[in-house]
Amino acid sequence: MKLSAELRAFCKRIGYDFSDTELLIRALTHASISSAIRPDNQRLEFLGDRILGLVMAEALLSHDADASEGVLAPRFNALVRKETCAEIARTIGVGDVLRLGKSEMVSGGRRKEALLGDAMEAVIAAVYMDGGFDQARGLILRLWGDRIRDVETDARDSKTSLQEFAQSKRQDPPTYEIISREGPDHAPQFTVVVRLQSGESAEACAGSKRQAEQGAAKLLLRRLGI
């Protein structure tokens, strides 16, 4: 099946050309528009999640040969969680090529973190089924890039640390507020402010709400000297 111009552009962005283009189309087909002759991406998402996990476990072991399981586990979780998959999906414009039903399109499905994360995992599986494990590994390492190297910092949950600090000072939990959202649907930028009951606050901007919240909490912890 011949791909549309936008799907050919997508293949160029991910650096992979499909022999079986039906696999790519299936990976980008949400359940809201699937049919008996057009399956959705759920089975591919299931497979892609496992492939991503194997590649990341292998990469982490290679990156730090001395790290214990207790150190590796939070790094692994930070790299494979749905929010990270959605962030990667935004960088390559998955939302622009998702096949959605009318209800999902109206409700902003192209921006939804869960849909983007699932589709990213499905694309990984599609590459695996089309080209084999080495191609899938190459895709993952290429797209995740420096995140693997920098994961030690990303694995620290700043929101939890800030909440524990507030509790230690007998304060209410920190509050988070989105104060702006800018940019196109496939690459939004969220600005979030976090505030403590005692008045301290910090702002951060990132490509997802969760990442912006973590960034704001991390900045406030730094200001507090923690």
N, C-alpha and C positions, 0 to 999 in steps of 0.2 A: 504494500500500500504506500502510495506517495504521500510524503508529509507536507503539511502546509508550510508556508514561509515562516510563520512564527514558531512552529515546532523545529524546523531546520535551524532557526536562530537559537532555539533553546539547546539543541544538540551541540551547537558551536560553543555555547556558554559553558556547558559541562565538559566539553572536550571529548565527546564520544559519539560516534555514528552507529546507529542500530542497523543490523542486518535484518532483524525481524521488527519492523516498525510497530506492529500490533502490540508488542510488549510495552513500548513507551506509551502508546495511547491508553492501554489498560492501566498503567501506573498512574496516569493523570486523570482517571475517570472516577469520580466520587459516587458513592452509593445513591445519591439523590437523582442521578441521571442514568443509572445502570439499567440494563434490561436483560432478557433471556439471551439475546445475541450480542450484548455489550456488557461483559462482566465488569464489576468495580475493582478497585485496587486493594481491597482488604486482605486478600490472600498474599499478594505481593508485599504489602506492608508488614505482615507477620514474618515473612521470610527475610525481608530487608532489615528488620530489627535485629535478627539473630546474626546476620552477616556483619552489620555495623558493630555489634558487640564483640565478635571475634576479632575483627580488624583492630578495634581500639584496645582490646586486651593485649594483643600482640604488640601493638605500637608502644603501649605504656611499659611493657616489660623490656622492650628494646631500648626505650628512652632512658630508663632508670633501672639498671640491673640490680641495684642494692635495695630498692624500696620494698618494704614489707607489704603483705596483703592489706593490712589496716591502713596503710598510706595510699595504696593503689585504688582501693575501693571507692573513696569519694572522688578521686580524679576520674575514674571510669564513669561514675554516675553523672558527673558534670558534662562529660563529652557525649553521652548517649541519650540524655534526657530529651523529652519532647521539645522543650523550649530551645535547646541547642539545634536540634534538627530543623525547627521552624526558622531559626535565625539563618542557617545555611540556605534553606529554601528561599528566603527573601533575597539573599545575595545573588542568586541565579535566576530570579524571576519565576519561580514555580507558580505563584499565584496568577500570573498572567496567562498561563497555559492550562490551568486546571479546567476540567470538564465538569460543570456543576449544573444541577437542576435549578429551575427558576427560584424556588424558595430559598436555596442557599445563596444564590446570586443576590437576591434582594436583601438578605440578612448579612451581607458582607462576608460571604464564605471565602473569598479570595484573600482576606486578611486574617482569618481565624487561625490561631496558633495550632490547634489540634489537626485541622485539615492540612495545613502546610507541613507539619511534622510527619504526619502519616504519608503524605505524598512523597516527601523526601526519602523515607524508608522504602517506599514502593519503587521509586526510581533506582535506588541502589539494587534492589532485587531484580529489576528488569535488566540492568546492566549485567548482573551476575548470570542470569539465565541466557542472555544473548551472547556474552563474550567470555564467561568464566570468572573464576575467583580472582585471578590476577587483575583483570580489568576492573572488577568491583573494588578491590583493594586500592588500586591506583586512583579511582574516582574519589573514594573516601579520603585518602591521604591528601589528595590535591585540594579538595573542597574544605576540609577541616583545617589544613595548613598549620599556621602558628598556634592555633588553639591547643594542639597537642603539647607543644612546647611550653605554653603558658598556663596549662591547666592547674598547676600547683596553686597558683593564686586564685584562679576561678573556682576551685573546689571548696574554698572556705565560704561558708554560708554567713555572709555579713548580717543578713536580716535576723538570723537566730542569735548571733552575738550581740546585736544591738538590743534585742528584746531581753536577753539575759541581763544586760547592763541596766536597762530600765527597771526590771524586777528587783535587782540588787539595791536600787535607790528608792524602792517602794513607789515607783511611778506606774501609771497606766502604760499599756503597750504602745510602741511608736505608731503613728498614723502615717499613711502614705496617700498622696493625692496626685493624680495626673493633671498637670497644669497646662500642657499643650501636646498636640499631636500634629506633626507636619510631615511632608514628603508624600511620594506616590504610594499606592496600595502595596506594591511589591517591595518597597524599601521605606517603611514609615520610621519616624523618629519620635520617641516618647520622652517628654521631660516630666520627671517625677520629683516631688518634694517630700522629704520625711521630716516629721516633727516629733520632739519629745515633749512630755508634759511640762518639763522645766524650761522650755522655750527654745532650746537649741534646734537648729534645722540645717538641712543641706539639700542641694539639688543635683540631679544627674540626668544625662540624656543618653538614650541607647535605642537600639532597633527593636526592642520588645519591652513590654511593661515590666516583666520580671527582671530583665537585665538592668533596666533603669532603676528599679527599686533596690536591687542589690548594689548598684553603683552609688546611689544616694546613701544607703546605710553604711557602705564602706567608707565614703568620704566623711560622714559624721563620726564614725568610730575613730578615724584618723585625727579629726579635730579635737576629739575628746581625749586623745593620747592613749587609745586602747589598741 
